[in-house]
Amino acid sequence: MLYFKVKISLKEVRGVPVRIRLMRMGRKKKPFFRVIAADSRSPRDGKFLDILGYYNPLKEPYEFKVDPEKVKTWLKQGAEPTETVRALLKREGLL
């Protein structure tokens, strides 16, 4: 039997729930996180649609930088932030 794989870009899929969430980077015991917009079905460190910023919890005080224009654009399109990202965005005054 022949099987064909069809590659579909996540941007082409309509009606897919998009989440604004953290993607873990860094090495063991030294994490930092990227803030990304991703399909809710993709794994934590898998495919994503856009990089919105980063979060470093190890610095004192913590370091959190995002592009406010990108965040607002994704929120207008219906993306939902996770609880952690929602709390960080509220602290920065973006929600």
C-alpha positions in Angstrom: 0.0 0.0 0.0 1.1 3.5 -0.6 0.7 6.2 2.0 1.1 9.9 1.3 1.9 12.5 3.9 0.2 15.8 3.4 1.9 18.7 5.0 -0.5 21.5 6.1 0.7 24.8 7.4 -0.8 25.7 10.7 -1.6 29.2 9.3 -3.8 27.6 6.7 -6.0 25.7 9.2 -9.2 27.6 10.0 -11.0 27.2 13.3 -8.0 25.8 15.2 -7.8 27.1 18.8 -4.6 29.1 19.2 -2.9 29.5 22.6 -0.4 32.0 23.8 1.9 30.0 26.0 5.5 29.4 27.1 8.0 27.2 25.3 10.9 26.0 27.5 14.5 26.8 26.3 17.9 26.7 28.0 19.8 23.9 29.6 19.2 21.7 32.6 18.4 23.7 35.8 18.8 27.0 33.8 15.5 27.5 32.0 14.2 30.5 30.2 11.0 30.6 28.2 9.8 32.0 24.8 6.3 33.4 24.7 4.7 31.9 21.6 1.4 31.6 19.8 0.8 28.0 18.9 -1.9 25.5 17.9 -3.3 24.2 21.2 -2.8 20.6 19.9 0.9 20.9 19.3 3.4 19.8 22.0 5.0 22.3 24.4 8.2 22.5 22.5 6.8 21.7 19.1 5.6 23.8 16.2 4.5 27.3 16.8 3.0 30.1 14.7 4.8 33.2 16.1 7.4 34.2 18.7 6.0 37.1 20.8 8.8 37.5 23.4 10.6 35.8 26.2 10.5 35.3 30.0 13.5 34.6 32.3 12.4 33.7 35.8 16.0 33.2 37.1 17.0 36.9 36.9 16.2 39.0 40.0 13.8 40.6 39.3 12.4 38.4 36.6 12.8 39.5 33.0 9.7 39.5 30.8 9.7 41.2 27.4 7.0 40.8 24.7 6.1 42.8 21.6 2.8 44.4 22.6 1.6 44.8 19.0 2.0 41.1 18.3 0.2 40.2 21.5 -2.7 42.5 20.8 -3.0 41.2 17.2 -3.1 37.5 18.4 -5.6 38.4 21.1 -7.9 40.1 18.6 -7.8 37.0 16.4 -9.1 34.9 19.3 -5.9 33.4 20.8 -6.2 32.5 24.5 -3.3 32.9 26.9 -2.5 30.2 29.4 -2.9 31.0 33.1 0.8 31.7 33.5 1.1 34.0 30.5 -2.2 35.7 31.5 -0.7 36.6 34.9 2.5 37.9 33.3 0.6 40.0 30.8 -1.5 41.5 33.6 1.6 42.5 35.5 2.9 44.2 32.4 -0.5 45.9 31.8 -1.2 44.3 28.5 -4.5 42.7 29.6 
